Amino acid sequence: MDANALLTALAGIDPAPLFAASLLPYLLFLWWSWRSGRMPRLALVGFCMTLLFVLVTIAAALVAERVYGHQLADVDALHGGAEAMLTLSNLLVLLGFYRGRDAAGAVNKS
């Protein structure tokens, strides 16, 4: 099979089932992180916010398609709002681990 035929075959695959299937391992990761108690709380909130980002992105994509007749990437206000949710969740994860590192260092010094 040449490269063009392979790309054409891959383009015909609906990615929706893959996105849905990826939810299970992520939910297991969140459950394990919460149950273990080893992840900084703010970082865990950030990882949970990633699920909120996914929901906001789905809603924004539906609005972009139905109201504007375009893909989400073509409607800047909706796309920017969805990406802002991802930025917020990433900042919470980063801040959570940063604070967790400082807290662990304070415990190790005593």
C-alpha positions in Angstrom: 0.0 0.0 0.0 1.5 3.3 -1.0 1.5 6.4 1.3 -1.4 8.1 -0.5 -3.6 5.1 -0.2 -2.7 4.7 3.5 -3.5 8.4 4.2 -6.8 8.1 2.3 -7.7 5.0 4.3 -6.8 6.7 7.6 -8.8 9.8 6.7 -11.9 7.7 6.4 -11.8 6.5 10.0 -14.2 8.2 12.4 -12.1 9.4 15.4 -15.2 9.7 17.7 -14.9 6.2 19.1 -11.3 6.7 19.9 -12.0 9.9 21.8 -14.7 8.2 23.8 -12.4 5.2 24.5 -9.7 7.6 25.8 -12.1 8.8 28.5 -11.9 5.5 30.5 -8.1 5.6 31.1 -8.3 9.3 32.0 -11.1 8.7 34.5 -9.1 5.8 36.0 -6.1 8.1 36.3 -8.2 10.7 38.1 -9.7 8.1 40.4 -6.2 6.6 41.2 -4.8 10.1 41.8 -7.6 11.0 44.1 -7.5 7.7 46.0 -3.8 7.6 46.4 -3.7 11.0 48.1 -0.2 11.5 46.7 -1.0 14.2 44.1 -1.2 17.8 45.2 -4.8 18.8 45.5 -4.5 21.8 43.2 -2.9 19.7 40.5 -5.7 17.2 40.8 -8.2 20.0 40.4 -6.3 21.1 37.3 -6.5 17.6 35.8 -10.3 17.5 36.6 -10.6 20.9 34.9 -9.3 19.2 31.7 -12.6 17.3 31.6 -14.4 20.6 31.9 -12.3 21.8 28.9 -13.4 18.8 26.9 -17.1 19.5 27.7 -16.7 23.2 26.9 -14.9 22.3 23.6 -17.7 19.9 22.6 -20.4 22.6 23.4 -18.4 25.3 21.6 -18.0 23.0 18.5 -21.7 22.4 18.4 -22.5 26.1 18.6 -19.9 26.9 16.0 -21.4 24.3 13.6 -25.1 25.1 14.2 -25.0 28.9 14.7 -22.1 29.9 12.4 -21.9 27.0 10.0 -18.2 26.6 10.6 -15.8 24.4 12.4 -14.7 25.5 15.9 -11.2 26.5 14.7 -12.8 29.0 12.3 -14.8 30.8 15.0 -12.2 32.7 17.0 -14.3 33.8 20.0 -15.5 30.2 20.7 -12.2 28.6 19.9 -10.4 31.1 22.2 -12.8 30.5 25.0 -12.4 26.8 24.8 -8.6 27.1 24.7 -8.7 29.4 27.7 -10.2 26.5 29.6 -7.3 24.4 28.7 -4.8 27.1 29.6 -6.5 27.5 33.0 -6.4 23.7 33.7 -2.7 23.6 32.7 -1.9 26.5 35.0 -3.7 24.8 37.9 -1.7 21.6 37.3 1.6 23.5 37.1 0.8 25.6 40.2 -0.3 22.5 42.1 2.9 20.6 41.4 5.0 23.7 42.1 3.3 24.2 45.5 3.6 20.5 46.2 7.3 20.6 45.5 7.7 23.5 47.9 5.7 21.7 50.6 7.7 18.5 50.1 10.9 20.5 50.4 9.7 22.1 53.7 8.9 18.6 55.1 12.3 17.2 54.1 14.1 20.2 55.7 12.5 19.6 59.2 
